[in-house]
Amino acid sequence: MGVVNTMSNVASVLKKYDDVFCSDRGVIAGITLCREHECCTSAVALAYIAIDSLGCLTMDKRQREATGADFRRIASQHIGPSVGATADELWAARCGLLHCYAAESRLSREKPQVMKLVYKYGHVKQTHNVEGWVMIDLDKLIDRLVKAMASIRRKIEGGELDPILVGKRLTMMFNPVRSSQMYQHLVRGKR
């Protein structure tokens, strides 16, 4: 009974995970849509939100909410080295973009070794370096994020992450499938 129950818990959690990240209205779909329409700042913002979300799902079981350290952990393990930015640079860029819609943040101002990020996409070539800035490839960032999501999904599936805890954390996140159903319910209720 315990094995079947655990397997159904894992299947249920993976379904929620897929709804949030992989469904046709999930995080990856939103990032892809932004990228395809060259709304690249929006794609980057959603990518940073996704990294935050992965940090929340994988944070220590004693934590009640994710921190910058959780973002940096995901960034250093899955994203940063492959895109040519440090975890601190990604964190600083995330803070600048999400708090001020800017490349600069407090961290990049206070620590000169933390470069500001600019994003290239498509066939744009970097022609020269500008002091204090690092150019990263948006498509590579998205690719690394998708791989990070797949890696964390495998950890849930393989039992490295507690499915009950991950399931509770997923329940707190926006779920595009559930949100759509709630929207339809609310719209029908107002008729």
N, C-alpha and C positions, 0 to 999 in steps of 0.2 A: 504493500500500500504506500509506504514512504517513497519508494523509487518512482512510482507512477505519479504521485502527488508532486514530487520534485520536478519531474519531467514536464508536467502540465504547467507548473509555476514558471519554468524556464521558457516554455513555448509562449505563455501569456506575456511574459516580460519581453521576449523577442518581438512579439506582435506590436506591443506598445512602442518599443524602440524603433521598429520599422515605420510605424505610423508617424513618429516625431521626425525621424531623420530621412527616411527613404521613400515615403509614400509620394504620390503625385502632387501632394500639397505640403510635403515636408521640407525640411531645411535644405536638402540638396536640390530639390526642385526650385525653391526660391532663389538659391544662389545661381543655379544654371540659367534661370529665366533672366535674372539681372545681368549676368555675363553675356548672354546671347543678345540682349538689347543694349549692350555697352553701358549699362548703369553700374559701372565698376566700383564706385564708392559704396553703393548699396550692397554689391556682392561681397566686398571686403568686410563691411559691417556685419553682414549675416555670417560670414566665416568666423569672425571674432566671437560672435554670440554662440556659434556652434562649439568653438573651442572652450568657451566658458561652460557650456552645457556638458561637454564631455568631462571637464574637470569636476563638475558637480556630481555626475554619475559615478565617478571613480574616486572621489575624495574619501578620506578616512571615515570609518563608520561612526566615530565619535563626533564628527563635525555636523553642524546643523545647516551650514551654508558654505558655499564655495568662496574661496579667496583668490587673491592674485597669485598666491603660491600654487594653487591648483591649475590655473591657466598656464602658468610658467612650466609646470610639470608636463602637461600635455604638449605644450609648444616645444619643450626641449626633447621630449621622447619621440614625438611624431612629426613635427612641422619644421622647426627652425633650421636645423642643420641642412636639410634638403633644399630650402629656399634661400639660404645665404643670410639669414638673420638670426640673432640670438633670441632666447626666450625673453630677455629684458627688452629688446628692441620691439618684439611683437607685442609685449604687454604695454609698452609705452605708446606704440601706435594704436593699439586697441583703446587705451584710455583717451588719447587725443581725439580719435575719431568718434567714439561713442559719447564722450562728455562734451566735446567742443566742436565736433565736425572739423577737426584740424589734424595736421600731421604732428604737431608739437604737443607735448604733454609736460607735466611737472617733472617726470623722470628724465625725459630727454633734455630739459632745460638744466636740471641740477647735475646730471652726469654726462659730461661731454663725450664719454666713450660709448654712450647709448645713442646710436645713429637714428635719425628720422628715416622713415620708409616712404618710398614712392613706388607706385605699382605700374608695371608695364603689362601689356596684354597684346595678344595677336602677334603681328610680325614686327612690332616696334623693336628697334635695336638700341641698346645703350651705347651712346657715342662717347661719353666721357664721364668721369666721376666728379661729383661735387662734394666738397668737404662737408662732413656732417650728415650726409645722406647716403642711403643704400637703396638701390633699385632692386625690387624683387618681382618675379614673374607671377602675376595673378593666377594664371592657369596652373602653374606648378603648386601654388598655395592651395588651390581648390583640389587638385589631385592628391596632395599630401593629406588634406583634411578628409577626403573620402577614404583614403587608406587608413587613417586613424580611426574613423568610424567603423570600418570593417574589422580592424584589430580589436577594438573594444567590444564589438558584437561577438567576436570569437571568444573573448574572455568571459562574457556572460554565458554563452553557449557551453563553454568548457568548464564552468564552475569556478573560475578564478575570481569572479566577482559574485557576491551574494545576490542571487536573483530576487529575493524578497526585498532587500534594501534598495537595489537598483529599481525594482518595480515601484516602490514607494516614491522614490525620487522622480521617476518618469511620470507618475501620476500628478506631481506638482507642476510639471512643465506644460507649456502650451502644446496641445495635441491637435494638429490640423484636422484630423478626421473627426474627433470629438467636438471641436469648435464648429465645424461645418454642420454637424448634426444639431448642436445647440442653436446655431443661427437659424437653421430651418425650422426648428421647434418654436423659437421666439417669433419668427416671421408668420408662421401659421397661426400662432396664438393671438396675433394682433388683427387678424382678418375679421 
